[in-house]
Amino acid sequence: MGLVAASLVIISLEPVLQIFYLVLELNPLRAAQQLRQVSSSLQPMSYLLLLGAYALSSLIGGLASTLTSGRGKSWPAVITGLILMIAGTSGLLAVYQPLWFRAASLLTYPMAYVGYLTIR
């Protein structure tokens, strides 16, 4: 349940975040190069908003997994955070992102455990 809640947060925030970084239509033959150009031209505020969205989705995922598991055990929130980290890391490796953003994004997934602590 936590993964579903976290995914819904990301899906619902995606249209809002796209206002801050527009992706032009991509040429399939030059998509990687075009994505690098778009990523390098983004403002730091866009990256910070995306980090906030990752942290919020992890928090909501941890809250949901803790509530559905009976509030007593931390492992559902921890597993939710780990799965979100694996999925998020694979997404970061697929598209060029600055190194600082890749490192900072790893710090957002422990928010799932904060969700557990909040409910407990």
C-alpha positions in Angstrom: 0.0 0.0 0.0 2.9 2.3 0.7 4.3 2.0 -2.8 0.9 2.8 -4.3 0.6 5.9 -2.1 4.1 7.0 -3.0 3.5 6.5 -6.7 0.3 8.4 -6.6 2.1 11.4 -5.0 4.7 11.4 -7.7 2.1 11.0 -10.5 0.0 13.8 -9.1 3.0 16.2 -8.6 4.4 15.5 -12.1 2.2 18.0 -13.9 3.1 20.7 -11.4 6.8 20.0 -11.7 6.7 20.0 -15.5 5.8 23.7 -15.3 9.3 24.4 -14.0 11.2 22.2 -16.5 9.7 21.9 -19.9 10.9 19.0 -22.1 10.6 19.7 -25.8 9.6 17.1 -28.2 12.5 14.7 -28.5 14.1 13.4 -31.7 14.4 9.6 -31.0 17.8 9.6 -32.7 19.2 12.4 -30.5 17.1 11.9 -27.3 20.0 11.4 -25.0 21.8 14.5 -26.2 18.7 16.6 -26.0 17.9 15.4 -22.5 21.5 16.3 -21.4 21.0 19.8 -22.8 17.6 20.2 -21.0 19.1 18.9 -17.7 22.1 21.2 -17.8 19.9 24.2 -18.4 17.5 23.6 -15.5 17.6 25.9 -12.5 18.6 24.6 -9.1 15.2 25.4 -7.8 13.7 22.8 -10.2 16.0 20.2 -8.8 15.1 21.2 -5.2 11.4 20.9 -6.0 12.0 17.5 -7.4 13.9 16.5 -4.3 11.0 17.7 -2.2 8.6 15.6 -4.3 10.7 12.5 -3.7 10.9 13.2 0.0 7.1 13.8 0.2 6.3 10.6 -1.7 8.7 8.6 0.6 7.0 10.1 3.7 3.5 9.3 2.4 4.7 5.8 1.4 6.1 5.2 4.9 2.9 6.6 6.5 0.7 4.4 4.4 2.7 1.2 4.8 2.8 1.7 8.6 -0.9 2.3 8.8 -1.8 -0.7 6.8 0.6 -3.0 8.6 -0.7 -2.4 12.1 1.7 0.4 13.3 3.9 -2.0 15.3 6.7 -2.9 13.0 9.1 -0.7 11.1 10.0 -3.2 8.3 7.1 -2.3 6.0 8.2 1.4 5.9 11.8 0.3 5.5 11.0 -2.0 2.6 8.9 0.7 1.0 11.9 3.1 1.3 14.2 0.5 -0.2 12.0 -0.2 -3.2 11.5 3.5 -3.8 15.2 4.0 -3.7 15.8 1.2 -6.2 13.2 2.5 -8.6 14.4 6.1 -8.1 18.0 5.2 -8.7 17.2 3.3 -11.9 15.3 6.4 -13.1 18.2 8.7 -12.3 20.6 6.5 -14.1 18.4 6.4 -17.2 18.3 10.2 -17.6 21.3 12.5 -17.1 21.2 14.3 -13.8 24.0 16.3 -12.1 26.0 14.3 -9.6 25.0 16.5 -6.6 21.3 15.7 -7.4 21.9 12.0 -7.6 23.6 12.1 -4.2 21.0 14.3 -2.6 18.1 12.1 -4.0 19.5 9.2 -2.0 18.8 11.2 1.2 15.1 11.5 0.4 14.2 7.8 0.7 14.7 7.5 4.5 11.7 9.8 4.8 9.7 6.5 4.6 11.1 5.6 8.0 10.2 9.1 9.3 6.7 8.2 8.2 6.8 5.1 10.4 8.1 7.2 13.4 5.4 9.7 12.9 2.6 7.1 13.1 4.2 5.1 15.9 
